[in-house]
Each structure stands twice: as structure tokens, then as C-alpha cells.
Amino acid sequence: MNDFNRKVEEASARVSKTVADAAERLEKEIPEFIKYLNDEVVPAVRQHSTKALRIASAKLNEFADYMEQHTPPRK
């Protein structure tokens, strides 16, 4: 039974060390990831969103023109 307990303790220690190492690495990398999001992703999303809005606006304008030209006359 002592051998089993020792193996469980060793496995638990390895898991704890792995989790601690992962947590330490995350703590170091999260600020860099946030900086990347703020510096690269957010501006790109804004730029593409603005472009998409302009395209949608132009298409809606074209559709409004089409609707005006193809409206049946009122009686």
C-alpha cells in the first residue's frame, strides 16, 4: 500500500508542477496577447467594419434607386 501512495503522490506532484508551469507561462503571455489584440486586431476589425458599412450603404442606395424606378404607378 505504501508503494501505491508514493506513486499517487509522485503523480500528484507532477500534475501540480505542470499546472504551476502552465499558469506561470500564461501570466507572462497574457499581457503580450492583450497588446497584440489592441494593436493589431482591433484596428483591423474597425477598418474592415468601416469598409463593410460603406459597401452596404452603397448597395442600399442602389436598391433605393431601383425601387424608385420600378414602382408601379398609383391609380
PDB file of N, CA, C and O in Angstrom:
ATOM      1  N   MET A   1       0.821  -1.196   0.000  1.00  0.00           N
ATOM      2  CA  MET A   1       0.000   0.000   0.000  1.00  0.00           C
ATOM      3  C   MET A   1       0.865   1.260   0.000  1.00  0.00           C
ATOM      4  O   MET A   1       0.481   2.266  -0.596  1.00  0.00           O
ATOM      5  N   ASN A   2       2.026   1.222   0.657  1.00  0.00           N
ATOM      6  CA  ASN A   2       2.923   2.383   0.676  1.00  0.00           C
ATOM      7  C   ASN A   2       3.423   2.717  -0.711  1.00  0.00           C
ATOM      8  O   ASN A   2       3.588   3.889  -1.049  1.00  0.00           O
ATOM      9  N   ASP A   3       3.666   1.698  -1.518  1.00  0.00           N
ATOM     10  CA  ASP A   3       4.131   1.909  -2.888  1.00  0.00           C
ATOM     11  C   ASP A   3       3.064   2.644  -3.700  1.00  0.00           C
ATOM     12  O   ASP A   3       3.370   3.549  -4.476  1.00  0.00           O
ATOM     13  N   PHE A   4       1.809   2.238  -3.507  1.00  0.00           N
ATOM     14  CA  PHE A   4       0.703   2.894  -4.212  1.00  0.00           C
ATOM     15  C   PHE A   4       0.594   4.360  -3.796  1.00  0.00           C
ATOM     16  O   PHE A   4       0.453   5.238  -4.647  1.00  0.00           O
ATOM     17  N   ASN A   5       0.659   4.622  -2.501  1.00  0.00           N
ATOM     18  CA  ASN A   5       0.577   6.000  -2.006  1.00  0.00           C
ATOM     19  C   ASN A   5       1.722   6.858  -2.555  1.00  0.00           C
ATOM     20  O   ASN A   5       1.526   8.019  -2.914  1.00  0.00           O
ATOM     21  N   ARG A   6       2.904   6.272  -2.611  1.00  0.00           N
ATOM     22  CA  ARG A   6       4.062   7.001  -3.141  1.00  0.00           C
ATOM     23  C   ARG A   6       3.850   7.355  -4.612  1.00  0.00           C
ATOM     24  O   ARG A   6       4.157   8.468  -5.038  1.00  0.00           O
ATOM     25  N   LYS A   7       3.323   6.401  -5.386  1.00  0.00           N
ATOM     26  CA  LYS A   7       3.079   6.651  -6.807  1.00  0.00           C
ATOM     27  C   LYS A   7       2.012   7.729  -7.001  1.00  0.00           C
ATOM     28  O   LYS A   7       2.135   8.579  -7.882  1.00  0.00           O
ATOM     29  N   VAL A   8       0.979   7.690  -6.185  1.00  0.00           N
ATOM     30  CA  VAL A   8      -0.073   8.703  -6.268  1.00  0.00           C
ATOM     31  C   VAL A   8       0.491  10.083  -5.927  1.00  0.00           C
ATOM     32  O   VAL A   8       0.185  11.069  -6.596  1.00  0.00           O
ATOM     33  N   GLU A   9       1.312  10.143  -4.888  1.00  0.00           N
ATOM     34  CA  GLU A   9       1.926  11.421  -4.501  1.00  0.00           C
ATOM     35  C   GLU A   9       2.848  11.951  -5.593  1.00  0.00           C
ATOM     36  O   GLU A   9       2.866  13.151  -5.866  1.00  0.00           O
ATOM     37  N   GLU A  10       3.616  11.057  -6.219  1.00  0.00           N
ATOM     38  CA  GLU A  10       4.505  11.470  -7.307  1.00  0.00           C
ATOM     39  C   GLU A  10       3.698  11.986  -8.495  1.00  0.00           C
ATOM     40  O   GLU A  10       4.041  13.005  -9.095  1.00  0.00           O
ATOM     41  N   ALA A  11       2.636  11.280  -8.825  1.00  0.00           N
ATOM     42  CA  ALA A  11       1.792  11.710  -9.944  1.00  0.00           C
ATOM     43  C   ALA A  11       1.143  13.051  -9.620  1.00  0.00           C
ATOM     44  O   ALA A  11       1.067  13.933 -10.475  1.00  0.00           O
ATOM     45  N   SER A  12       0.683  13.199  -8.403  1.00  0.00           N
ATOM     46  CA  SER A  12       0.072  14.464  -7.977  1.00  0.00           C
ATOM     47  C   SER A  12       1.082  15.600  -8.041  1.00  0.00           C
ATOM     48  O   SER A  12       0.741  16.707  -8.459  1.00  0.00           O
ATOM     49  N   ALA A  13       2.311  15.344  -7.635  1.00  0.00           N
ATOM     50  CA  ALA A  13       3.361  16.364  -7.678  1.00  0.00           C
ATOM     51  C   ALA A  13       3.671  16.759  -9.119  1.00  0.00           C
ATOM     52  O   ALA A  13       3.874  17.938  -9.409  1.00  0.00           O
ATOM     53  N   ARG A  14       3.709  15.779 -10.024  1.00  0.00           N
ATOM     54  CA  ARG A  14       3.972  16.085 -11.440  1.00  0.00           C
ATOM     55  C   ARG A  14       2.851  16.933 -12.029  1.00  0.00           C
ATOM     56  O   ARG A  14       3.107  17.892 -12.757  1.00  0.00           O
ATOM     57  N   VAL A  15       1.614  16.578 -11.713  1.00  0.00           N
ATOM     58  CA  VAL A  15       0.467  17.339 -12.215  1.00  0.00           C
ATOM     59  C   VAL A  15       0.502  18.762 -11.654  1.00  0.00           C
ATOM     60  O   VAL A  15       0.278  19.728 -12.383  1.00  0.00           O
ATOM     61  N   SER A  16       0.780  18.884 -10.370  1.00  0.00           N
ATOM     62  CA  SER A  16       0.854  20.215  -9.752  1.00  0.00           C
ATOM     63  C   SER A  16       1.936  21.065 -10.399  1.00  0.00           C
ATOM     64  O   SER A  16       1.727  22.252 -10.648  1.00  0.00           O
ATOM     65  N   LYS A  17       3.097  20.466 -10.674  1.00  0.00           N
ATOM     66  CA  LYS A  17       4.184  21.212 -11.306  1.00  0.00           C
ATOM     67  C   LYS A  17       3.794  21.630 -12.721  1.00  0.00           C
ATOM     68  O   LYS A  17       4.072  22.756 -13.134  1.00  0.00           O
ATOM     69  N   THR A  18       3.155  20.737 -13.460  1.00  0.00           N
ATOM     70  CA  THR A  18       2.723  21.049 -14.820  1.00  0.00           C
ATOM     71  C   THR A  18       1.720  22.200 -14.822  1.00  0.00           C
ATOM     72  O   THR A  18       1.813  23.114 -15.641  1.00  0.00           O
ATOM     73  N   VAL A  19       0.763  22.147 -13.901  1.00  0.00           N
ATOM     74  CA  VAL A  19      -0.243  23.210 -13.809  1.00  0.00           C
ATOM     75  C   VAL A  19       0.413  24.519 -13.399  1.00  0.00           C
ATOM     76  O   VAL A  19       0.086  25.571 -13.948  1.00  0.00           O
ATOM     77  N   ALA A  20       1.330  24.472 -12.445  1.00  0.00           N
ATOM     78  CA  ALA A  20       2.025  25.690 -11.998  1.00  0.00           C
ATOM     79  C   ALA A  20       2.844  26.288 -13.135  1.00  0.00           C
ATOM     80  O   ALA A  20       2.857  27.506 -13.316  1.00  0.00           O
ATOM     81  N   ASP A  21       3.524  25.444 -13.900  1.00  0.00           N
ATOM     82  CA  ASP A  21       4.311  25.935 -15.044  1.00  0.00           C
ATOM     83  C   ASP A  21       3.413  26.580 -16.092  1.00  0.00           C
ATOM     84  O   ASP A  21       3.744  27.631 -16.641  1.00  0.00           O
ATOM     85  N   ALA A  22       2.282  25.949 -16.365  1.00  0.00           N
ATOM     86  CA  ALA A  22       1.344  26.499 -17.348  1.00  0.00           C
ATOM     87  C   ALA A  22       0.789  27.831 -16.869  1.00  0.00           C
ATOM     88  O   ALA A  22       0.677  28.772 -17.655  1.00  0.00           O
ATOM     89  N   ALA A  23       0.445  27.924 -15.608  1.00  0.00           N
ATOM     90  CA  ALA A  23      -0.093  29.170 -15.051  1.00  0.00           C
ATOM     91  C   ALA A  23       0.950  30.283 -15.127  1.00  0.00           C
ATOM     92  O   ALA A  23       0.623  31.423 -15.456  1.00  0.00           O
ATOM     93  N   GLU A  24       2.183  29.957 -14.827  1.00  0.00           N
ATOM     94  CA  GLU A  24       3.265  30.952 -14.902  1.00  0.00           C
ATOM     95  C   GLU A  24       3.458  31.441 -16.333  1.00  0.00           C
ATOM     96  O   GLU A  24       3.643  32.635 -16.571  1.00  0.00           O
ATOM     97  N   ARG A  25       3.415  30.528 -17.265  1.00  0.00           N
ATOM     98  CA  ARG A  25       3.578  30.908 -18.671  1.00  0.00           C
ATOM     99  C   ARG A  25       2.419  31.788 -19.136  1.00  0.00           C
ATOM    100  O   ARG A  25       2.626  32.770 -19.849  1.00  0.00           O
ATOM    101  N   LEU A  26       1.201  31.432 -18.731  1.00  0.00           N
ATOM    102  CA  LEU A  26       0.043  32.248 -19.090  1.00  0.00           C
ATOM    103  C   LEU A  26       0.158  33.658 -18.517  1.00  0.00           C
ATOM    104  O   LEU A  26      -0.142  34.635 -19.203  1.00  0.00           O
ATOM    105  N   GLU A  27       0.586  33.763 -17.279  1.00  0.00           N
ATOM    106  CA  GLU A  27       0.737  35.080 -16.668  1.00  0.00           C
ATOM    107  C   GLU A  27       1.723  35.951 -17.451  1.00  0.00           C
ATOM    108  O   GLU A  27       1.549  37.167 -17.540  1.00  0.00           O
ATOM    109  N   LYS A  28       2.744  35.332 -18.010  1.00  0.00           N
ATOM    110  CA  LYS A  28       3.726  36.089 -18.797  1.00  0.00           C
ATOM    111  C   LYS A  28       3.190  36.456 -20.180  1.00  0.00           C
ATOM    112  O   LYS A  28       3.482  37.537 -20.691  1.00  0.00           O
ATOM    113  N   GLU A  29       2.408  35.562 -20.786  1.00  0.00           N
ATOM    114  CA  GLU A  29       1.981  35.767 -22.164  1.00  0.00           C
ATOM    115  C   GLU A  29       0.685  36.553 -22.308  1.00  0.00           C
ATOM    116  O   GLU A  29       0.447  37.132 -23.368  1.00  0.00           O
ATOM    117  N   ILE A  30      -0.148  36.594 -21.297  1.00  0.00           N
ATOM    118  CA  ILE A  30      -1.430  37.301 -21.406  1.00  0.00           C
ATOM    119  C   ILE A  30      -1.243  38.784 -21.719  1.00  0.00           C
ATOM    120  O   ILE A  30      -1.925  39.290 -22.610  1.00  0.00           O
ATOM    121  N   PRO A  31      -0.352  39.508 -21.032  1.00  0.00           N
ATOM    122  CA  PRO A  31      -0.187  40.934 -21.390  1.00  0.00           C
ATOM    123  C   PRO A  31       0.245  41.133 -22.848  1.00  0.00           C
ATOM    124  O   PRO A  31      -0.196  42.076 -23.505  1.00  0.00           O
ATOM    125  N   GLU A  32       1.103  40.247 -23.349  1.00  0.00           N
ATOM    126  CA  GLU A  32       1.543  40.340 -24.747  1.00  0.00           C
ATOM    127  C   GLU A  32       0.374  40.063 -25.694  1.00  0.00           C
ATOM    128  O   GLU A  32       0.250  40.706 -26.737  1.00  0.00           O
ATOM    129  N   PHE A  33      -0.469  39.119 -25.335  1.00  0.00           N
ATOM    130  CA  PHE A  33      -1.642  38.792 -26.143  1.00  0.00           C
ATOM    131  C   PHE A  33      -2.621  39.968 -26.166  1.00  0.00           C
ATOM    132  O   PHE A  33      -3.158  40.303 -27.222  1.00  0.00           O
ATOM    133  N   ILE A  34      -2.854  40.589 -25.025  1.00  0.00           N
ATOM    134  CA  ILE A  34      -3.752  41.741 -24.956  1.00  0.00           C
ATOM    135  C   ILE A  34      -3.200  42.892 -25.794  1.00  0.00           C
ATOM    136  O   ILE A  34      -3.950  43.570 -26.496  1.00  0.00           O
ATOM    137  N   LYS A  35      -1.886  43.109 -25.716  1.00  0.00           N
ATOM    138  CA  LYS A  35      -1.258  44.159 -26.528  1.00  0.00           C
ATOM    139  C   LYS A  35      -1.442  43.863 -28.017  1.00  0.00           C
ATOM    140  O   LYS A  35      -1.733  44.773 -28.794  1.00  0.00           O
ATOM    141  N   TYR A  36      -1.276  42.616 -28.417  1.00  0.00           N
ATOM    142  CA  TYR A  36      -1.478  42.229 -29.813  1.00  0.00           C
ATOM    143  C   TYR A  36      -2.922  42.510 -30.244  1.00  0.00           C
ATOM    144  O   TYR A  36      -3.158  43.055 -31.322  1.00  0.00           O
ATOM    145  N   LEU A  37      -3.879  42.134 -29.397  1.00  0.00           N
ATOM    146  CA  LEU A  37      -5.282  42.403 -29.727  1.00  0.00           C
ATOM    147  C   LEU A  37      -5.526  43.892 -29.920  1.00  0.00           C
ATOM    148  O   LEU A  37      -6.149  44.308 -30.896  1.00  0.00           O
ATOM    149  N   ASN A  38      -5.030  44.688 -28.983  1.00  0.00           N
ATOM    150  CA  ASN A  38      -5.264  46.134 -29.047  1.00  0.00           C
ATOM    151  C   ASN A  38      -4.536  46.799 -30.214  1.00  0.00           C
ATOM    152  O   ASN A  38      -5.066  47.719 -30.837  1.00  0.00           O
ATOM    153  N   ASP A  39      -3.327  46.338 -30.508  1.00  0.00           N
ATOM    154  CA  ASP A  39      -2.507  46.992 -31.536  1.00  0.00           C
ATOM    155  C   ASP A  39      -2.785  46.494 -32.948  1.00  0.00           C
ATOM    156  O   ASP A  39      -2.631  47.246 -33.910  1.00  0.00           O
ATOM    157  N   GLU A  40      -3.191  45.241 -33.082  1.00  0.00           N
ATOM    158  CA  GLU A  40      -3.338  44.663 -34.417  1.00  0.00           C
ATOM    159  C   GLU A  40      -4.789  44.298 -34.765  1.00  0.00           C
ATOM    160  O   GLU A  40      -5.288  44.681 -35.823  1.00  0.00           O
ATOM    161  N   VAL A  41      -5.447  43.577 -33.896  1.00  0.00           N
ATOM    162  CA  VAL A  41      -6.766  43.030 -34.218  1.00  0.00           C
ATOM    163  C   VAL A  41      -7.833  44.126 -34.212  1.00  0.00           C
ATOM    164  O   VAL A  41      -8.602  44.247 -35.166  1.00  0.00           O
ATOM    165  N   VAL A  42      -7.885  44.916 -33.154  1.00  0.00           N
ATOM    166  CA  VAL A  42      -8.936  45.930 -33.049  1.00  0.00           C
ATOM    167  C   VAL A  42      -8.879  46.921 -34.222  1.00  0.00           C
ATOM    168  O   VAL A  42      -9.918  47.180 -34.830  1.00  0.00           O
ATOM    169  N   PRO A  43      -7.715  47.484 -34.565  1.00  0.00           N
ATOM    170  CA  PRO A  43      -7.697  48.392 -35.721  1.00  0.00           C
ATOM    171  C   PRO A  43      -8.111  47.719 -37.032  1.00  0.00           C
ATOM    172  O   PRO A  43      -8.776  48.338 -37.862  1.00  0.00           O
ATOM    173  N   ALA A  44      -7.725  46.472 -37.219  1.00  0.00           N
ATOM    174  CA  ALA A  44      -8.098  45.769 -38.447  1.00  0.00           C
ATOM    175  C   ALA A  44      -9.608  45.560 -38.505  1.00  0.00           C
ATOM    176  O   ALA A  44     -10.224  45.739 -39.556  1.00  0.00           O
ATOM    177  N   VAL A  45     -10.196  45.184 -37.383  1.00  0.00           N
ATOM    178  CA  VAL A  45     -11.648  44.984 -37.343  1.00  0.00           C
ATOM    179  C   VAL A  45     -12.367  46.292 -37.632  1.00  0.00           C
ATOM    180  O   VAL A  45     -13.340  46.324 -38.386  1.00  0.00           O
ATOM    181  N   ARG A  46     -11.883  47.368 -37.029  1.00  0.00           N
ATOM    182  CA  ARG A  46     -12.514  48.672 -37.279  1.00  0.00           C
ATOM    183  C   ARG A  46     -12.411  49.061 -38.743  1.00  0.00           C
ATOM    184  O   ARG A  46     -13.382  49.542 -39.328  1.00  0.00           O
ATOM    185  N   GLN A  47     -11.248  48.859 -39.337  1.00  0.00           N
ATOM    186  CA  GLN A  47     -11.058  49.222 -40.739  1.00  0.00           C
ATOM    187  C   GLN A  47     -11.990  48.409 -41.634  1.00  0.00           C
ATOM    188  O   GLN A  47     -12.643  48.957 -42.523  1.00  0.00           O
ATOM    189  N   HIS A  48     -12.049  47.104 -41.396  1.00  0.00           N
ATOM    190  CA  HIS A  48     -12.901  46.260 -42.238  1.00  0.00           C
ATOM    191  C   HIS A  48     -14.377  46.547 -41.987  1.00  0.00           C
ATOM    192  O   HIS A  48     -15.186  46.473 -42.911  1.00  0.00           O
ATOM    193  N   SER A  49     -14.734  46.870 -40.757  1.00  0.00           N
ATOM    194  CA  SER A  49     -16.127  47.199 -40.457  1.00  0.00           C
ATOM    195  C   SER A  49     -16.547  48.471 -41.177  1.00  0.00           C
ATOM    196  O   SER A  49     -17.645  48.546 -41.727  1.00  0.00           O
ATOM    197  N   THR A  50     -15.671  49.469 -41.170  1.00  0.00           N
ATOM    198  CA  THR A  50     -15.965  50.722 -41.860  1.00  0.00           C
ATOM    199  C   THR A  50     -16.152  50.473 -43.352  1.00  0.00           C
ATOM    200  O   THR A  50     -17.082  50.993 -43.968  1.00  0.00           O
ATOM    201  N   LYS A  51     -15.264  49.680 -43.918  1.00  0.00           N
ATOM    202  CA  LYS A  51     -15.373  49.361 -45.344  1.00  0.00           C
ATOM    203  C   LYS A  51     -16.683  48.631 -45.632  1.00  0.00           C
ATOM    204  O   LYS A  51     -17.361  48.930 -46.615  1.00  0.00           O
ATOM    205  N   ALA A  52     -17.038  47.672 -44.774  1.00  0.00           N
ATOM    206  CA  ALA A  52     -18.279  46.926 -44.968  1.00  0.00           C
ATOM    207  C   ALA A  52     -19.492  47.842 -44.877  1.00  0.00           C
ATOM    208  O   ALA A  52     -20.439  47.698 -45.650  1.00  0.00           O
ATOM    209  N   LEU A  53     -19.470  48.778 -43.941  1.00  0.00           N
ATOM    210  CA  LEU A  53     -20.585  49.728 -43.819  1.00  0.00           C
ATOM    211  C   LEU A  53     -20.707  50.599 -45.058  1.00  0.00           C
ATOM    212  O   LEU A  53     -21.816  50.876 -45.514  1.00  0.00           O
ATOM    213  N   ARG A  54     -19.576  51.035 -45.609  1.00  0.00           N
ATOM    214  CA  ARG A  54     -19.624  51.852 -46.822  1.00  0.00           C
ATOM    215  C   ARG A  54     -20.188  51.060 -48.005  1.00  0.00           C
ATOM    216  O   ARG A  54     -20.970  51.586 -48.796  1.00  0.00           O
ATOM    217  N   ILE A  55     -19.788  49.806 -48.116  1.00  0.00           N
ATOM    218  CA  ILE A  55     -20.308  48.960 -49.197  1.00  0.00           C
ATOM    219  C   ILE A  55     -21.805  48.737 -49.009  1.00  0.00           C
ATOM    220  O   ILE A  55     -22.575  48.831 -49.965  1.00  0.00           O
ATOM    221  N   ALA A  56     -22.213  48.443 -47.779  1.00  0.00           N
ATOM    222  CA  ALA A  56     -23.642  48.235 -47.512  1.00  0.00           C
ATOM    223  C   ALA A  56     -24.438  49.494 -47.817  1.00  0.00           C
ATOM    224  O   ALA A  56     -25.540  49.422 -48.361  1.00  0.00           O
ATOM    225  N   SER A  57     -23.882  50.642 -47.467  1.00  0.00           N
ATOM    226  CA  SER A  57     -24.556  51.912 -47.734  1.00  0.00           C
ATOM    227  C   SER A  57     -24.740  52.120 -49.239  1.00  0.00           C
ATOM    228  O   SER A  57     -25.813  52.526 -49.685  1.00  0.00           O
ATOM    229  N   ALA A  58     -23.711  51.844 -50.005  1.00  0.00           N
ATOM    230  CA  ALA A  58     -23.795  51.992 -51.462  1.00  0.00           C
ATOM    231  C   ALA A  58     -24.839  51.034 -52.044  1.00  0.00           C
ATOM    232  O   ALA A  58     -25.617  51.414 -52.919  1.00  0.00           O
ATOM    233  N   LYS A  59     -24.851  49.788 -51.554  1.00  0.00           N
ATOM    234  CA  LYS A  59     -25.822  48.809 -52.056  1.00  0.00           C
ATOM    235  C   LYS A  59     -27.250  49.226 -51.694  1.00  0.00           C
ATOM    236  O   LYS A  59     -28.163  49.074 -52.506  1.00  0.00           O
ATOM    237  N   LEU A  60     -27.449  49.752 -50.480  1.00  0.00           N
ATOM    238  CA  LEU A  60     -28.778  50.224 -50.094  1.00  0.00           C
ATOM    239  C   LEU A  60     -29.212  51.405 -50.953  1.00  0.00           C
ATOM    240  O   LEU A  60     -30.385  51.527 -51.304  1.00  0.00           O
ATOM    241  N   ASN A  61     -28.268  52.266 -51.286  1.00  0.00           N
ATOM    242  CA  ASN A  61     -28.561  53.402 -52.161  1.00  0.00           C
ATOM    243  C   ASN A  61     -28.978  52.907 -53.543  1.00  0.00           C
ATOM    244  O   ASN A  61     -29.946  53.404 -54.118  1.00  0.00           O
ATOM    245  N   GLU A  62     -28.252  51.938 -54.069  1.00  0.00           N
ATOM    246  CA  GLU A  62     -28.610  51.353 -55.366  1.00  0.00           C
ATOM    247  C   GLU A  62     -29.992  50.698 -55.301  1.00  0.00           C
ATOM    248  O   GLU A  62     -30.787  50.828 -56.231  1.00  0.00           O
ATOM    249  N   PHE A  63     -30.272  50.003 -54.216  1.00  0.00           N
ATOM    250  CA  PHE A  63     -31.563  49.352 -54.067  1.00  0.00           C
ATOM    251  C   PHE A  63     -32.696  50.384 -53.994  1.00  0.00           C
ATOM    252  O   PHE A  63     -33.763  50.183 -54.573  1.00  0.00           O
ATOM    253  N   ALA A  64     -32.456  51.487 -53.280  1.00  0.00           N
ATOM    254  CA  ALA A  64     -33.474  52.543 -53.209  1.00  0.00           C
ATOM    255  C   ALA A  64     -33.734  53.124 -54.594  1.00  0.00           C
ATOM    256  O   ALA A  64     -34.885  53.377 -54.950  1.00  0.00           O
ATOM    257  N   ASP A  65     -32.676  53.340 -55.382  1.00  0.00           N
ATOM    258  CA  ASP A  65     -32.847  53.825 -56.755  1.00  0.00           C
ATOM    259  C   ASP A  65     -33.658  52.827 -57.576  1.00  0.00           C
ATOM    260  O   ASP A  65     -34.554  53.223 -58.321  1.00  0.00           O
ATOM    261  N   TYR A  66     -33.356  51.552 -57.446  1.00  0.00           N
ATOM    262  CA  TYR A  66     -34.073  50.506 -58.163  1.00  0.00           C
ATOM    263  C   TYR A  66     -35.554  50.527 -57.785  1.00  0.00           C
ATOM    264  O   TYR A  66     -36.426  50.450 -58.650  1.00  0.00           O
ATOM    265  N   MET A  67     -35.825  50.634 -56.481  1.00  0.00           N
ATOM    266  CA  MET A  67     -37.214  50.645 -56.009  1.00  0.00           C
ATOM    267  C   MET A  67     -37.975  51.839 -56.606  1.00  0.00           C
ATOM    268  O   MET A  67     -39.131  51.704 -57.006  1.00  0.00           O
ATOM    269  N   GLU A  68     -37.325  52.996 -56.662  1.00  0.00           N
ATOM    270  CA  GLU A  68     -37.976  54.187 -57.230  1.00  0.00           C
ATOM    271  C   GLU A  68     -38.267  53.998 -58.712  1.00  0.00           C
ATOM    272  O   GLU A  68     -39.317  54.418 -59.196  1.00  0.00           O
ATOM    273  N   GLN A  69     -37.352  53.374 -59.430  1.00  0.00           N
ATOM    274  CA  GLN A  69     -37.516  53.205 -60.874  1.00  0.00           C
ATOM    275  C   GLN A  69     -38.536  52.111 -61.212  1.00  0.00           C
ATOM    276  O   GLN A  69     -39.134  52.147 -62.287  1.00  0.00           O
ATOM    277  N   HIS A  70     -38.738  51.166 -60.338  1.00  0.00           N
ATOM    278  CA  HIS A  70     -39.610  50.032 -60.643  1.00  0.00           C
ATOM    279  C   HIS A  70     -40.887  50.019 -59.796  1.00  0.00           C
ATOM    280  O   HIS A  70     -41.506  48.972 -59.609  1.00  0.00           O
ATOM    281  N   THR A  71     -41.258  51.157 -59.302  1.00  0.00           N
ATOM    282  CA  THR A  71     -42.504  51.224 -58.552  1.00  0.00           C
ATOM    283  C   THR A  71     -43.651  51.410 -59.539  1.00  0.00           C
ATOM    284  O   THR A  71     -43.608  52.305 -60.383  1.00  0.00           O
ATOM    285  N   PRO A  72     -44.671  50.572 -59.434  1.00  0.00           N
ATOM    286  CA  PRO A  72     -45.808  50.733 -60.367  1.00  0.00           C
ATOM    287  C   PRO A  72     -46.528  52.048 -60.090  1.00  0.00           C
ATOM    288  O   PRO A  72     -46.606  52.501 -58.948  1.00  0.00           O
ATOM    289  N   PRO A  73     -47.048  52.646 -61.146  1.00  0.00           N
ATOM    290  CA  PRO A  73     -47.744  53.928 -60.961  1.00  0.00           C
ATOM    291  C   PRO A  73     -49.010  53.719 -60.109  1.00  0.00           C
ATOM    292  O   PRO A  73     -49.659  52.675 -60.173  1.00  0.00           O
ATOM    293  N   ARG A  74     -49.332  54.739 -59.320  1.00  0.00           N
ATOM    294  CA  ARG A  74     -50.539  54.675 -58.492  1.00  0.00           C
ATOM    295  C   ARG A  74     -51.746  55.027 -59.313  1.00  0.00           C
ATOM    296  O   ARG A  74     -51.662  55.833 -60.241  1.00  0.00           O
ATOM    297  N   LYS A  75     -52.855  54.438 -58.985  1.00  0.00           N
ATOM    298  CA  LYS A  75     -54.085  54.676 -59.744  1.00  0.00           C
ATOM    299  C   LYS A  75     -54.881  55.810 -59.147  1.00  0.00           C
ATOM    300  O   LYS A  75     -55.948  56.151 -59.656  1.00  0.00           O
TER     301      LYS A  75
END
